Amino acid sequence: MDITAFSAYSYFFLTLFMTVILYAYIYHLYKHKKSADGVDYEEYAKLALDDEIDDKPIYENPKRKKVGEKDE
């Protein structure tokens, strides 16, 4: 077996291995999204699009006062 055949086999198996890893990672993300304690990564992905100062936040902060509210 010469070096070209070895590099061709290496490239094929490395590509196959990386594809399996990618699909396993995608499955892992969607499996944890369905569970109650999973993180919804799509909400965080919206941060890249909704990054203006007046956009609605992902999560409301209960400790933060609204503009015009008074202390009690």
N, C-alpha and C positions, 0 to 999 in steps of 0.2 A: 504494500500500500504506500503510494507516494504522498507527498505533502498536499497536493491539490485534492485528492480524494479524502484525506484526513480533514482538511479544512471544510470541504463540502459537508461531510457527515457532522462535523462539529457545529457548523452553522445551522443545519437542519435540526439537530437535537436541542441546541440552545434556543432556537425559535419556538420549538414545540414546548420546551420547559417554561419559557417566559409566557407563552399563551395560556398554559395551564395555571400559572401563578396569577395572571391577570383575571381570568374567569373565577378563580377561587376568591380573589379579593373583592370582585363585584358581588359575588354571592354573599360574602361575609357582610358587606355594607347593607345589602337589602334585607338580609336576615335580621340584623340588629336594628334596622329601621322599623321592622314590624313589631319588635318587642317594646314593652312599655318604657324601658329605660334606655332605649337606643337613641342616638342623636340623629336628627333630621339634617343631613348634609345639604339638602336642597335649599333649606332656609338660609344657611350660611353662604351658599353660592350666590344668593341674591344680593349679598353685600357688595359684590363687584359691580352690579348694575345700579343698585339703589344706594348711592354714596353721597347724595346731596345733603346739605345741612337740614333741609326741611322734610326729608323723607321719613316715613314711619319706621321706628326701630323694630327689630325682630322681637324682642321681649321688652315689655314695659317694666320699668323700675318702680316698685311700689314705694320706695323711700323718696323718690324725686317728686318735688312739688311742681305743679303746673304753673305757668305764668299767670300772675294775678292772685294766686291763692295766698291766704294769710296763715300764719302760725296759730295753732290752737293751744 
